[in-house]
Amino acid sequence: MAGVIPNSEVSKDNQVINFNSSYIFLVSLVSALGGLLFGFDTAIISGTISFIKPYFQLDEFWLGWAVSSILIGCAIGAGIAGKLSDHYGRKKALLFCALLFAVTGVGAGLSNTLGVFITFRLAGGLAVGIAAMVAPMYIAESVPAAVRGRMVSLYQLAIVLGILLAYLANYLLNDLGENSWRWMFASQALPALLFFICLFLVPETPRWLISNNRESEAEVVLEKIGGNAYKTAELAAIKQSFGNEGGQKWSDLLKPSYRSVLIMGIIIAVFQQITGINAILYYAPEIFKLTGVNNENALLQTIGIGVMMFLFTLVAIYLVDKAGRKILLLIGSAIMGISLIGVALCFQYAYFDNYLVLIFLMLYIAGFSASLGAVTWVILSEIFPNQIRGLALSLSTLILWIADFIASFTFPILNDKFGVSFTLLIFSFLCLIYCVYIYLKIPETKGKTLEELELLLVK
């Protein structure tokens, strides 16, 4: 972990804090596995479309519904995740997700009717929605400020790894015959069970423990992370933040002091999705087939997309605590917008030579992975104050999934009515709008504790 987690730092009162880097990495890695299931569950559908469309006799409307129904479950999961994780704890919420991932993957693979298939996709979305909110929050509440960006970015890396594994599973299972799609869905049970087992190796977050009057347990966790000096400093800051007026009620989100930071979080969440990422990921093989390649080559090119996501998420992990969050968002959204214009022009003029569509899409994926992909979850996990973090993250993630559903559900319909070029130009325009918002409204958050950010952002 050299270069990823510092061995020590000097506190504000000039005390040397020695970090347990192995323990910090373990806590972050295990929680981030929730992202792996998130990525796997949402991306596995891409390789099954050519199978489920004739099996369930789907037109474009019902194809959009079959692909995007998981996102309704995601929205519901995000809506209940705040209360669930506040009441039962971050760790127990993740344990529930792990079991649900396993059951719903097998259930979707065994489905014989569209109704049963969509039911399991909705239930799988419930697990994704809860994990998407709780996993990055767990990391943010457990690790030191100096490495919070990198450690929360591990969550996005796990999402990307899950997407890549799903693409690989689709490619490897593609030749099993007409039931290939069943094995594709069922394969997610293996990483789900691994996640469930690994969760028993990590503790509850110290901030949740303190909020539930379990201070002695929190002290043990904090001391294991950074020793006695770190424990003393963090304990005092966390207790003071919970001592402020506030609570864990939905009505608290309406307080004027939280309004600006809540609006910022919602906008950040929405633009991660309406700039087109999951529409591209879900339908990547279908987009590639429009350029004239067969299904096997389309799946192979989609694996290239997954590899690019993985590599540039590593770039984000390296830069997020060095360059900062804001500059990554600015550069990434600009690259995404320009790349989508390139793809749109290729389809407009039917130019599919020299793998130009693949190159532009990989550039788009690189821009997303090094910026919006990782940084969105980092910022959402850190900008909300302790008193409302669970509920504010829940609301932001709920709206994120609604935005994802709208983008993904309408993608095949817009393609059918107006063509790929027009649809991608809409996404590119939204990328450029987001650039302007980032420049004007989003502050830099790197290097600040959660409690320092609360003082900065809550007016």
Secondary structure, DSSP 8 states (H G I E B T S, - for coil): -TTTS-SEEE-TTS-EEE--HHHHHHHHHHHHHHHHHHHHHHHGGGGTHHHHHHHTT--HHHHHHHHHHHHHHHHHHHHHHHHHHHHH-HHHHHHHHHHHHHHHHHHHHH--SHHHHHHHHHHHHHHHHHHHHHHHHHHHTTS-GGGHHHHHHHHHHHHHHHHHHHHHHHHHHTTS-TTHHHHHHHTTHHHHHHHHHHGGGS---HHHHHHTT-HHHHHHHHHHHHHHHHHHHHHHHHHHHHHSS--S-GGGGGSHHHHHHHHHHHHHHHHHHHTSHHHHHHHHHHHHHHTT--HHHHHHHHHHHHHHHHHHHHHHHHHTTTT-HHHHHHHHHHHHHHHHHHHHHHHHTT--GGGHHHHHHHHHHHHHIIIIIHHHHHHHHHSS-GGGHHHHHHHHHHHHHHHHHHHHHHHHHHHHHH-HHHHHHHHHHHHHHHHHHHHHH----TT--HHHHHHHH--
